[in-house]
Amino acid sequence: PTHPRRASHPRRTSPGDDPPPLRHAMAPGLFAPALALALGFGRSAAGASAACKDAATCQVHVDGIIQRLGEMKGDMHGKQATLAALEELRTGVLTGKRVELPSAQRQHLEKGSALISEVTFDARHRPISTNASRHFKPIITLAETSEVEHHAFLALKKASAKGGSSLLLVTVDALSTLSVWDLNGEALLRNFDLGHGAGRKVAHMSLSPGQDAHFVLSADDLGIVRVHDLKIVAQKEKNKGGDDSDDVRGKELVKKQLKVSANFSCGFSLPPAASGEPRKLTSILPVERGAQPWFVAGDSSGSIAVFFRNGTLKGRVKVTEDPGGVSGLLRSQGQIVLFYSSHSFGYFSAAQIDVQYPPCTGWNSPLFDIAVDPTNAASRVVLSLSDGDIIVFTTSAGKSKSCDLMLKFPHVSSFPFKLYPFRGHIMGLPAPLPDAMGQSADASREIYVFNMAAMESGYGLAPSRALALQASFKPKQPVSLVLTTGGGGPQDRSKAHVAIRYEGVKGVEIFDLNLKQPSPPKVAAGGEGGDGGGDDNSWSSWLNWFPKIGVFGIALIGVVFWNVRKVTNSNRPRGGGGGGGGAPAGMEDFDDELFRERLRERGREKRATEQAAGGGPGDGGVAGGGAGSSSSGSRVQEVDGGDDE
């Protein structure tokens, strides 16, 4: 028992005494296990006398203590790893550098906080580049005084002037007014009222697909669609003198100026349901059909309706039973429209007003957005799911139709993506769902660029090259963007542009987009480690890499050499060259058969002469034969000698 006097007078500490208690020096995560360990030792010591009655019971008691110590050691190691990871994250936040985390850990942490994606990278799928200024070069900001709700590029047949742009930007603001801008910042049409009425908000906007006739489709939140024709003409401005003379000086002063005007064409809305309830318009898309296009509209009941150019209903058919109906429409080949709902997608024929093939299904999370990979004849469909996953389906296997899952993108964000295909890449813009984890307003919205060829090649032990670019525009937050693959001018058709709209910022910013198209995926060589098992694959890989113009050049060179050799051989003397298998010089007209025939006739004449002279048929014949042979040999020598001369 403790002495009462010692218990009432605690020991005082001085600067030279032992350090403070362990709990002041230990991390909070390690203090609890240490305290439990100390209490466990106390209980063990108190009950040691009762547990240890003999050697066997003492050994069992010691083994139990050692086991508990091992379990405590594992817990302490886990706490230390957690503290190390938190310290690394804290250092990254303070220094402004992102920390690499394993894929599983990063996805687990994102479920609790969306801000993890702003301070970490996926160690397996780290982006190749994060330099946004290198790939996105700002040009100009348009509609700086308008709260733009929708914007899209309008392509012209030709540029307004030499060296000018053949692209226009069409915007619709929060007041439901239409404006048209050129890329030089000039407003060609400004604040044109679309006529949806006060209090109405434009929910959908779509432009004409062709370049012959231009129009704008706008649909408000009540489902009323209005069509406006755009008339775009190029007019010459008069020179300073006021005349349109054709002299050199006048030509230098005359410039072409675009004039844009808008006129109301027609209006229509979806027919009500059989129960009388109005259908909610979810998407609208024009389909090119010569001078008389069709308008395809999807609704919340799962139906697709087709309207004529004047707004008359052509037909309507139900395509899905999924909740929410048709989520969106996408232009495919010809008069085929790609539609999608929450758990299916398929192809709709506007001409036949019917679904051509059974829709594709097979995923759990609702579908958020869809895109078509244009590099594979529109046979690959990229799906963005609401949980942040992106999957790719192929819809054709040879000449037959299929619906097979092809690959899955790396999971780099817990938010769904808006998808934009571009030259072998898929650009994704995170779009936080309303009240997603309560942090949708604070979530970072960066543009992710995925390399399709790198993902098709597969992943190895090394970090993948699937994520080609991760571009941040802080402090601005991109909300939506539109792409165009060309049309920067008649002298620069390969230049691409992107128009980005930011949250809480007026106007639209135009960028030059600089992204090289990736090389096609390499064929994996088979038979690694074997005896030449990958020869066929290596040859096919080499042929895929070698350009077609090179193959054509080699074939052309071979044909030229063959023709040159043919002409040379036809002009060369047959006896010349020696050793080439031809006749000797001077014997081009020598006939072997005629020579042998003459030798035989000479032999017969010689034998007949000898027999007539009285030679015996036995010896004379033999002698005659020998003489004939000798004569023949002499004749050959004479002929050869005569020909040589």
BELKADA-V532598 format. One record per residue. N is the residue number from 1. PSI is psi as a letter, one per 40 degrees, with the letter a starting at -180 (999 if undefined). BURIAL is b if it has 16 or more other ideal C-beta (glycine too) atoms within 10 Angstrom, else e. D_LAST is the distance of its C-alpha to the last C-alpha in Angstrom with 2 decimals. Layout:
# BELKADA-V532598
N:PSI:BURIAL:D_LAST
N:PSI:BURIAL:D_LAST
This chain:
# BELKADA-V532598
1:i:e:144.50
2:i:e:143.88
3:h:e:146.73
4:d:e:148.43
5:d:e:148.71
6:d:e:144.99
7:d:e:144.17
8:e:e:146.37
9:g:e:144.94
10:i:e:141.15
11:h:e:139.22
12:i:e:138.40
13:i:e:134.92
14:i:e:134.05
15:d:e:130.87
16:e:e:130.19
17:a:e:130.63
18:i:e:127.96
19:i:e:125.78
20:i:e:127.05
21:i:e:126.88
22:d:e:123.49
23:e:e:123.78
24:d:e:123.74
25:e:e:120.51
26:i:e:118.66
27:i:e:116.83
28:d:e:118.78
29:e:e:116.23
30:e:b:116.78
31:d:e:120.57
32:d:e:121.41
33:d:b:119.39
34:d:e:120.86
35:d:e:124.39
36:d:e:123.83
37:d:b:122.51
38:d:e:125.61
39:d:e:127.91
40:d:e:126.10
41:d:e:126.63
42:d:e:130.28
43:d:e:130.77
44:d:e:128.90
45:d:e:131.08
46:d:e:134.23
47:e:e:133.35
48:d:e:131.74
49:d:e:135.03
50:d:e:135.56
51:d:e:131.97
52:g:e:131.54
53:d:e:133.92
54:a:e:131.70
55:d:e:128.23
56:d:e:126.52
57:d:e:128.10
58:d:e:127.29
59:d:e:123.63
60:d:e:123.45
61:d:b:125.09
62:d:e:122.63
63:d:e:119.66
64:d:e:120.97
65:d:e:121.26
66:d:e:117.68
67:d:e:116.39
68:d:e:118.24
69:d:e:116.82
70:d:e:113.27
71:d:e:113.89
72:d:e:115.38
73:d:e:112.33
74:d:e:109.98
75:d:b:112.21
76:d:e:112.27
77:d:e:108.48
78:d:e:108.22
79:d:b:110.73
80:d:e:108.82
81:d:e:105.52
82:d:e:107.35
83:d:e:108.82
84:d:e:105.42
85:d:e:103.86
86:d:e:106.78
87:d:e:106.52
88:d:e:102.82
89:d:b:103.60
90:d:e:106.37
91:d:e:104.07
92:d:b:101.47
93:d:e:104.12
94:d:e:105.48
95:e:e:102.10
96:e:e:100.60
97:i:e:97.69
98:i:b:96.95
99:h:b:97.13
100:h:e:94.66
101:i:b:96.33
102:i:e:94.98
103:d:e:94.58
104:d:e:97.46
105:d:e:99.89
106:d:b:99.04
107:d:b:99.53
108:d:e:102.81
109:d:b:104.14
110:d:b:103.14
111:d:e:105.44
112:d:e:108.38
113:h:e:107.30
114:e:b:104.67
115:e:e:104.62
116:d:b:102.62
117:e:b:99.43
118:e:e:100.13
119:e:b:100.23
120:i:b:97.72
121:i:b:94.08
122:h:b:92.72
123:d:e:91.00
124:d:b:88.49
125:f:b:87.67
126:h:b:88.17
127:i:b:86.89
128:d:e:83.67
129:i:e:85.16
130:e:e:88.69
131:g:e:87.85
132:d:b:89.15
133:d:e:88.62
134:d:e:84.88
135:d:b:84.40
136:h:b:87.32
137:h:e:87.33
138:i:e:90.46
139:d:b:90.09
140:i:b:93.48
141:h:e:96.71
142:i:b:97.78
143:f:b:101.21
144:e:e:102.97
145:e:e:106.40
146:i:b:106.00
147:g:e:106.53
148:h:b:103.34
149:d:b:103.54
150:i:b:100.19
151:i:b:96.98
152:i:b:93.47
153:i:b:90.36
154:h:b:89.66
155:h:b:86.04
156:i:b:85.34
157:d:e:82.35
158:i:e:81.56
159:i:b:83.08
160:d:b:85.93
161:i:e:84.18
162:h:e:80.90
163:e:e:80.74
164:a:b:83.92
165:i:b:84.65
166:f:b:84.27
167:i:b:86.91
168:i:b:90.65
169:h:b:93.28
170:h:b:96.04
171:i:b:99.25
172:h:b:102.52
173:a:b:105.48
174:e:e:108.71
175:e:e:110.46
176:f:b:108.01
177:i:b:106.51
178:h:b:102.86
179:i:b:100.86
180:h:b:97.25
181:i:b:95.58
182:i:b:92.30
183:e:b:90.68
184:e:e:91.86
185:e:e:95.45
186:h:e:96.62
187:h:e:98.77
188:d:b:97.47
189:h:b:100.25
190:h:e:103.24
191:f:e:106.14
192:h:b:105.68
193:h:e:108.27
194:e:b:106.72
195:f:e:110.05
196:e:b:110.79
197:i:e:114.32
198:i:e:116.47
199:e:e:116.45
200:i:e:113.23
201:h:e:110.24
202:h:b:106.61
203:d:b:105.26
204:i:b:101.76
205:h:b:99.33
206:i:b:95.92
207:i:b:93.53
208:i:b:91.30
209:d:e:87.93
210:i:b:85.87
211:e:e:85.33
212:d:e:86.15
213:h:e:89.89
214:h:b:91.94
215:i:b:95.23
216:h:b:97.43
217:h:b:99.20
218:h:b:102.31
219:h:b:104.66
220:a:b:108.03
221:e:e:110.00
222:e:e:111.69
223:e:b:108.38
224:h:b:108.41
225:h:b:104.92
226:h:b:104.43
227:h:b:101.20
228:h:b:100.60
229:h:e:97.73
230:h:b:96.15
231:h:e:94.99
232:h:b:92.60
233:i:e:91.55
234:h:e:89.98
235:i:e:91.89
236:h:e:91.10
237:i:e:93.65
238:i:e:94.67
239:a:b:93.89
240:d:e:96.57
241:e:e:96.91
242:e:e:97.84
243:i:e:95.14
244:f:e:91.79
245:i:e:89.83
246:e:e:86.05
247:i:e:85.69
248:d:e:83.92
249:d:e:87.17
250:d:e:88.58
251:d:e:85.57
252:d:e:86.00
253:d:e:89.65
254:h:e:89.29
255:i:e:89.02
256:h:e:88.90
257:h:e:91.90
258:h:b:92.27
259:h:e:95.42
260:h:b:96.53
261:i:e:99.32
262:h:b:100.63
263:h:e:102.31
264:h:e:103.98
265:d:e:102.16
266:i:b:103.88
267:i:e:105.81
268:i:b:106.25
269:i:b:107.48
270:i:b:107.14
271:i:e:109.35
272:i:e:112.24
273:i:e:112.28
274:d:e:114.16
275:e:e:117.05
276:e:e:117.27
277:h:e:116.07
278:i:e:113.53
279:i:b:110.05
280:h:b:108.81
281:h:b:105.52
282:d:b:103.18
283:i:b:99.91
284:h:b:98.48
285:h:b:94.84
286:i:b:93.21
287:h:b:90.25
288:h:b:87.76
289:g:b:87.60
290:b:e:86.35
291:e:e:89.15
292:g:e:91.83
293:i:b:91.73
294:i:b:93.88
295:h:b:96.32
296:h:b:96.46
297:h:b:99.60
298:i:b:100.56
299:i:b:104.18
300:e:b:106.29
301:e:b:106.89
302:e:b:103.23
303:i:b:102.28
304:h:b:99.57
305:i:b:100.33
306:h:b:97.95
307:i:b:99.20
308:i:e:97.78
309:d:b:97.24
310:e:e:100.76
311:e:e:102.41
312:h:e:102.93
313:h:e:102.59
314:d:e:99.59
315:i:e:100.35
316:i:b:101.28
317:i:e:100.51
318:h:e:101.66
319:e:b:98.81
320:i:b:100.58
321:e:e:103.86
322:i:b:103.54
323:h:e:106.46
324:e:b:106.02
325:a:b:103.80
326:h:b:100.56
327:d:b:99.99
328:i:b:97.10
329:i:b:94.29
330:h:b:90.72
331:h:b:88.09
332:a:b:85.12
333:h:e:82.28
334:b:e:83.07
335:f:b:86.60
336:h:b:87.01
337:h:b:89.70
338:h:b:89.99
339:i:b:93.66
340:i:b:95.34
341:a:b:98.77
342:d:b:100.31
343:f:b:98.54
344:i:b:95.80
345:i:b:93.09
346:a:b:91.21
347:h:b:89.43
348:h:b:91.39
349:h:e:89.99
350:d:b:91.78
351:d:e:90.51
352:e:e:91.77
353:f:b:94.70
354:i:e:94.01
355:h:b:92.65
356:d:e:89.17
357:i:e:89.14
358:h:e:91.80
359:i:b:92.62
360:h:b:91.49
361:a:e:94.20
362:f:e:94.60
363:i:b:96.15
364:d:e:99.73
365:i:b:100.29
366:i:b:100.69
367:h:b:97.67
368:d:b:98.04
369:i:b:94.86
370:i:b:91.44
371:i:b:88.00
372:h:b:84.62
373:h:b:81.43
374:e:e:79.15
375:e:b:75.96
376:f:e:76.00
377:f:e:76.54
378:f:b:80.32
379:e:b:80.22
380:h:b:81.88
381:h:b:85.53
382:h:b:87.21
383:h:b:90.91
384:h:b:93.47
385:i:b:96.51
386:e:b:99.99
387:e:e:99.95
388:e:b:97.01
389:i:b:94.26
390:h:b:91.08
391:i:b:89.08
392:h:b:85.96
393:i:b:85.55
394:h:b:82.40
395:e:b:83.03
396:i:e:79.75
397:g:e:77.70
398:b:e:74.49
399:e:e:75.53
400:i:e:79.03
401:i:e:82.04
402:i:e:83.59
403:g:b:86.16
404:h:e:85.09
405:h:e:86.20
406:d:b:83.11
407:i:b:84.36
408:h:e:87.37
409:i:b:87.66
410:i:b:89.24
411:h:b:93.01
412:e:b:93.67
413:i:b:96.84
414:e:b:99.92
415:i:b:100.03
416:i:b:98.00
417:i:b:95.13
418:h:b:94.32
419:i:b:90.59
420:h:b:88.00
421:i:b:84.25
422:h:b:81.84
423:f:b:78.04
424:e:b:77.80
425:i:b:81.24
426:h:b:84.74
427:h:b:87.44
428:h:b:90.90
429:h:b:94.20
430:h:b:97.20
431:g:b:100.05
432:h:b:103.27
433:i:e:105.33
434:h:e:108.91
435:f:e:111.12
436:h:e:108.36
437:e:b:109.95
438:e:e:112.16
439:f:e:109.57
440:d:b:107.41
441:d:e:108.54
442:e:e:107.63
443:i:b:104.29
444:h:b:101.22
445:g:b:98.76
446:i:b:95.29
447:h:b:92.03
448:h:b:89.80
449:h:b:86.08
450:h:b:84.43
451:h:b:80.69
452:d:b:79.73
453:d:b:76.30
454:d:b:77.88
455:d:b:80.43
456:d:b:77.85
457:e:b:75.96
458:i:e:79.14
459:i:e:81.23
460:a:e:80.62
461:d:e:82.60
462:i:e:81.95
463:h:b:83.92
464:i:b:82.54
465:f:b:81.08
466:d:b:82.80
467:g:b:85.16
468:d:b:83.00
469:h:b:85.89
470:h:b:89.67
471:h:b:91.02
472:i:e:94.64
473:f:b:96.37
474:i:e:99.67
475:e:e:102.37
476:i:e:101.27
477:h:b:101.03
478:h:b:98.43
479:d:b:99.88
480:i:b:97.07
481:i:b:93.65
482:i:b:91.11
483:i:e:87.35
484:h:b:84.66
485:e:e:80.95
486:a:e:79.93
487:f:b:80.99
488:e:b:81.77
489:i:b:80.17
490:d:e:77.15
491:e:e:75.26
492:g:e:76.25
493:e:e:76.22
494:e:e:75.76
495:h:b:79.07
496:i:b:81.80
497:i:b:85.54
498:h:b:88.55
499:h:b:92.18
500:h:b:94.81
501:h:b:98.53
502:i:b:100.87
503:h:e:104.24
504:e:e:107.16
505:h:b:104.92
506:i:e:104.73
507:i:b:101.45
508:h:b:97.87
509:h:b:95.36
510:h:b:91.72
511:i:b:88.92
512:h:e:85.17
513:h:b:83.86
514:g:e:80.95
515:h:b:79.61
516:i:e:75.94
517:h:e:74.84
518:i:b:74.22
519:i:e:70.89
520:i:e:70.69
521:i:b:71.93
522:i:e:69.48
523:h:b:68.85
524:h:e:70.43
525:h:e:67.87
526:i:e:68.87
527:f:e:68.70
528:h:e:69.78
529:e:e:69.78
530:a:e:67.67
531:g:e:64.11
532:f:e:62.28
533:e:e:64.72
534:f:b:64.46
535:d:e:60.73
536:d:e:61.13
537:d:e:64.02
538:d:e:62.26
539:d:e:59.24
540:d:e:61.58
541:d:b:63.53
542:d:e:60.38
543:d:e:59.30
544:d:e:62.81
545:d:e:62.69
546:h:e:59.21
547:i:e:59.59
548:d:e:58.19
549:d:e:56.45
550:d:e:54.44
551:d:e:53.25
552:d:e:52.31
553:d:e:50.39
554:d:e:48.35
555:d:e:47.50
556:d:e:46.51
557:d:e:44.20
558:d:e:42.48
559:d:e:41.97
560:d:e:40.51
561:d:e:38.00
562:d:e:36.94
563:d:e:36.39
564:d:e:34.43
565:d:e:32.08
566:d:e:31.71
567:d:e:30.76
568:d:e:28.32
569:d:e:26.48
570:d:e:26.34
571:e:e:24.75
572:h:e:22.19
573:i:e:18.49
574:d:e:18.25
575:e:e:15.29
576:i:e:16.85
577:d:e:19.33
578:i:e:18.11
579:e:e:20.98
580:e:e:22.39
581:e:e:21.68
582:i:e:18.98
583:i:e:15.58
584:i:e:12.57
585:h:e:10.75
586:e:e:8.80
587:f:e:10.82
588:d:e:14.04
589:e:e:14.73
590:h:e:14.11
591:h:e:17.50
592:d:e:18.72
593:d:e:21.77
594:d:e:20.14
595:d:e:17.76
596:d:e:20.89
597:d:e:22.89
598:d:e:20.61
599:d:b:20.70
600:d:e:24.48
601:d:e:24.88
602:d:e:22.99
603:d:b:25.25
604:d:e:28.34
605:d:e:27.58
606:d:b:27.05
607:d:b:30.33
608:d:e:32.19
609:d:e:31.19
610:d:b:32.35
611:d:e:35.61
612:d:e:36.29
613:e:e:35.95
614:e:e:38.95
615:i:b:37.56
616:i:e:40.01
617:d:e:39.66
618:c:e:40.04
619:d:e:38.12
620:d:b:35.90
621:d:e:34.97
622:d:e:34.24
623:d:e:32.34
624:d:b:30.59
625:d:e:29.72
626:d:e:28.35
627:d:b:26.41
628:d:b:25.17
629:d:e:24.15
630:d:e:22.40
631:d:b:20.68
632:d:e:19.72
633:d:e:18.30
634:d:e:16.31
635:d:e:15.14
636:d:e:14.09
637:d:e:12.09
638:d:e:10.45
639:d:e:9.84
640:d:e:8.61
641:d:e:6.29
642:d:e:5.20
643:d:e:5.31
644:d:e:3.76
645:999:e:0.00
